[in-house]
Amino acid sequence: MKITINNYHAIALWRWNLKAGLQQHQPANAQPTAEGEEEEEEEDDDDDDDVCGICRVAYDGCCPDCKTPGDECPLIWGECTHVFHMHCIIKWLDTESSKQQCPMDRRPWVTAGAAAPPPDAPPAPRQAARVA
């Protein structure tokens, strides 16, 4: 069997997912929009920055272990700057497969501000013990 193609019209569209203000570098063959006509803007996929990387629930919501959002479900930052619900990261670190690593970048998990003091830092002041 032999197929002969008489006409072929390839049509394709490709564009970067840019914010509206960054579209100044349009190709020369781009057609301008009519005055008063608004271009359809696609929503930005930066929503991943607003959810816990473990449970995928919004930070202002509550993790699956909590009943109500708020102070009962605090956020924890790692030194790697990733943020998680406290209950989610604790549960993650308790699993053997986590190897005590950040679930996002697999660096050793260290809670921000909880690092050991540098060796040249003065010792922390001690409270005097009271003998009764």
C-alpha positions as CSV (number, residue, x, y, z in Angstrom):
1,M,0.0,0.0,0.0
2,K,1.3,3.4,-1.0
3,I,0.1,6.7,0.5
4,T,0.6,10.0,-1.3
5,I,0.3,13.2,0.6
6,N,-0.9,16.0,-1.6
7,N,-1.1,18.8,0.9
8,Y,0.4,19.2,4.4
9,H,-0.4,22.2,6.6
10,A,1.5,22.1,9.9
11,I,0.0,24.3,12.7
12,A,1.6,24.7,16.0
13,L,1.5,27.2,18.9
14,W,4.1,27.5,21.6
15,R,4.7,30.2,24.2
16,W,6.4,30.8,27.5
17,N,4.3,30.9,30.6
18,L,5.1,34.5,31.4
19,K,3.4,37.0,33.6
20,A,1.6,39.8,31.8
21,G,4.2,42.5,32.3
22,L,7.0,40.4,30.8
23,Q,5.5,39.9,27.3
24,Q,7.5,42.8,25.8
25,H,9.7,40.3,24.0
26,Q,7.1,39.0,21.6
27,P,8.3,37.5,18.3
28,A,8.2,39.9,15.3
29,N,5.4,37.8,13.7
30,A,3.1,38.0,16.7
31,Q,-0.2,39.5,15.9
32,P,-1.2,42.5,18.1
33,T,-4.6,42.3,19.9
34,A,-7.4,44.6,18.9
35,E,-7.9,47.6,21.1
36,G,-10.1,46.9,24.0
37,E,-9.6,43.2,23.5
38,E,-7.9,41.6,26.5
39,E,-5.6,38.6,26.1
40,E,-6.5,35.5,28.1
41,E,-4.1,35.3,31.0
42,E,-3.1,31.9,32.3
43,E,-2.9,31.4,36.0
44,D,0.6,31.2,37.4
45,D,1.7,27.8,38.8
46,D,3.4,29.4,41.7
47,D,0.7,28.0,44.0
48,D,3.2,25.2,44.9
49,D,4.8,27.8,47.2
50,D,1.7,28.1,49.3
51,V,1.2,24.5,50.2
52,C,3.0,22.0,52.5
53,G,5.4,19.9,50.4
54,I,4.3,16.8,52.3
55,C,0.5,16.9,52.7
56,R,-0.1,19.4,49.8
57,V,-2.6,21.3,52.0
58,A,-2.4,25.2,52.1
59,Y,-0.3,26.6,54.9
60,D,-3.2,28.6,56.2
61,G,-5.2,25.4,56.4
62,C,-4.5,22.5,58.7
63,C,-2.5,19.3,58.2
64,P,-4.3,16.0,58.0
65,D,-3.5,15.3,61.7
66,C,-5.2,18.5,63.0
67,K,-8.8,19.2,63.4
68,T,-8.8,23.0,63.2
69,P,-6.3,25.4,61.5
70,G,-4.4,28.0,63.4
71,D,-1.8,27.8,66.2
72,E,-2.5,24.1,66.8
73,C,-0.8,23.5,63.4
74,P,2.3,25.7,63.3
75,L,4.7,25.9,60.4
76,I,8.4,24.8,60.7
77,W,11.2,26.2,58.5
78,G,14.3,24.2,57.8
79,E,17.7,25.6,57.2
80,C,17.1,24.7,53.6
81,T,14.3,27.3,53.6
82,H,11.6,24.7,53.0
83,V,8.4,25.1,55.1
84,F,6.1,22.3,56.3
85,H,3.3,21.8,58.8
86,M,4.9,20.8,62.1
87,H,3.0,17.5,62.3
88,C,3.8,16.6,58.7
89,I,7.6,17.1,59.1
90,I,7.6,15.2,62.4
91,K,5.7,12.3,60.9
92,W,8.1,12.4,57.9
93,L,11.2,12.4,60.0
94,D,9.9,9.5,62.1
95,T,9.8,7.2,59.0
96,E,12.8,5.1,58.4
97,S,12.9,6.0,54.7
98,S,13.3,9.7,55.4
99,K,16.8,9.2,56.6
100,Q,16.4,12.5,58.6
101,Q,16.4,14.4,55.3
102,C,14.3,17.3,53.9
103,P,11.6,15.7,51.6
104,M,12.1,18.4,49.0
105,D,15.9,18.5,48.5
106,R,17.1,15.5,50.5
107,R,19.6,17.6,52.5
108,P,19.9,16.7,56.2
109,W,17.0,18.2,58.0
110,V,17.9,20.9,60.5
111,T,15.2,23.1,61.8
112,A,16.0,26.8,61.2
113,G,17.4,28.4,64.3
114,A,18.1,25.0,66.0
115,A,21.6,24.6,64.7
116,A,24.4,24.0,67.2
117,P,26.3,27.3,68.1
118,P,29.6,27.8,66.4
119,P,32.7,26.6,68.3
120,D,34.0,30.1,69.0
121,A,30.6,31.3,70.5
122,P,30.6,32.1,74.2
123,P,28.8,29.5,76.3
124,A,25.1,30.2,77.1
125,P,24.5,31.7,80.5
126,R,23.4,29.3,83.2
127,Q,20.8,30.0,85.8
128,A,21.9,29.7,89.4
129,A,20.6,26.7,91.1
130,R,18.9,27.4,94.4
131,V,19.6,25.1,97.3
132,A,16.7,24.8,99.8
